[in-house]
Amino acid sequence: MTQGKGNFEKLRIESYKDSAFTEKVEGIFMLLLILRHITTRHKIEFCDTQAPGRSMPVLKFNKIPAQK
């Protein structure tokens, strides 16, 4: 990202045909971001299975869903 004026940031996205980034695809996508309006949410999900004979459930990692 490049610094813009005030609380604005410019995001530049370029595409490549290969994973070595040697051959560009024509066209550039530019986006102006207003940073004070952007929020992200992260979440981790667990499976909480109750084992026989235990008073508390055992938490086991399940997945990390997509970021919002």
N, C-alpha and C positions, 0 to 999 in steps of 0.2 A: 504494500500500500504506500502511496505517496501522500505526504502531508498537504492538505488543502487549506483554505482560509477558515479561521474560527474553529468550530467543532465539526467541520466536514472533513471527510477522508475520501480519496479517490481510490477505487479498487480496479485494477487492470487484469483481465483474464485473457491469456493467450493459449491457443491449442496447438498441439504437436501430433504428428502422425505416428510417431514411434516413442517407445519408452526411454530412448537415449536423448530425447529432445534435440534431434538434429534436423528434422524437417518440419517447419511450421505450416500450419493450416492458415489460409488467408482469413483475415478478419480479426478484429480485437473487440472485446466486450468491455466497455467502461461503465462503472457504476459509481454514483456519488452517494456516500453513506453519511447519515446524520447520527453520530455516535451516541448521543444521549437517549436515543430511542431504541437501542439494540439491547436485548437481554437474551441470555442463554440459560437452558435448564439441563442439568445432568442428573441421571438417575442410575442406581444400581439395584437390580432385583435379586432377591434371595428366595430359596425354597425353604420354608420353615416346616420341617417334618417333626412330628412328635414321636420320639423313640419310646418303645415300651419300657416302663419302669422309670422314666425320667420325668421330672416335674416341669422342666423348661424345654421348649422346642430347640432343635439343633439347626442353626442357620447355615445354609450351604449356598455358595455363589451359584446363581442361575445364569444371568446375562446382563449386559449393559445395553438398554434400548437406544434407539437413535436419539441424537441430541436435538432439542427443540429450541 
